[in-house]
Amino acid sequence: MTIRFPTKIVAVLILPLALSACGDTWQERALTGGGIGVGTGLAIGALAGWPLLGPALAGAAVGAGIGAATAKEGAK
């Protein structure tokens, strides 16, 4: 696999970090985390040459779980 320019690396690693931690409540963080996870899963699946549905679903589940788990307690 040939990477032409670090654009793919930037897209897969830096973009999700730039979008992380959106929202204050656990619902907002779960939703945004799931969205970030879908995008990350799709990018990783595309770069690896895998079918895209599996990585997208796995990314959504992991992202939503992490987003909900990292919400501040008592945030309203």
C-alpha positions in Angstrom: 0.0 0.0 0.0 1.5 3.3 -1.0 0.6 6.5 0.7 1.2 9.4 -1.6 1.2 12.2 0.9 0.5 12.4 4.6 -3.0 13.6 3.7 -4.5 10.3 4.6 -2.7 10.2 7.8 -3.9 13.7 8.7 -7.5 12.8 7.8 -7.5 9.6 9.9 -5.6 10.8 12.9 -5.9 14.6 13.3 -9.4 15.3 12.1 -11.1 13.1 14.7 -9.0 14.7 17.5 -9.9 18.1 16.3 -13.6 17.2 16.5 -13.5 15.4 19.8 -15.2 16.5 23.0 -18.2 18.2 21.4 -21.2 18.7 23.8 -21.8 19.0 27.5 -24.4 16.4 28.3 -23.9 12.6 27.9 -26.5 12.6 25.1 -24.6 15.2 23.1 -21.3 13.6 23.7 -22.6 10.2 22.8 -24.1 11.6 19.6 -21.1 13.5 18.5 -18.8 10.7 19.6 -20.8 8.3 17.5 -20.5 10.6 14.5 -16.8 10.9 14.9 -16.5 7.2 15.3 -18.5 6.6 12.0 -16.2 8.9 10.1 -13.1 7.4 11.6 -14.3 3.8 11.0 -15.0 4.6 7.4 -11.6 6.2 6.9 -9.8 3.3 8.4 -11.9 0.8 6.5 -11.3 2.6 3.2 -7.5 2.9 3.8 -7.3 -0.8 4.7 -9.4 -1.9 1.8 -12.1 -3.5 4.0 -15.9 -3.5 3.4 -17.1 -0.2 4.9 -20.1 -1.3 7.0 -18.3 -3.2 9.7 -15.7 -0.5 10.5 -18.4 2.2 10.4 -20.6 0.4 12.9 -17.7 -0.5 15.2 -16.5 3.1 15.1 -20.0 4.4 15.9 -20.4 2.1 18.9 -16.9 2.8 20.3 -17.2 6.6 19.7 -20.7 6.8 21.3 -19.6 4.8 24.3 -16.5 6.8 24.8 -18.4 10.1 24.3 -21.0 9.1 26.9 -18.5 7.8 29.3 -16.4 10.9 29.3 -19.3 13.4 30.0 -19.0 15.4 33.1 -21.2 14.2 35.9 -24.1 16.4 36.6 -23.7 18.5 33.5 -27.0 20.0 32.3 
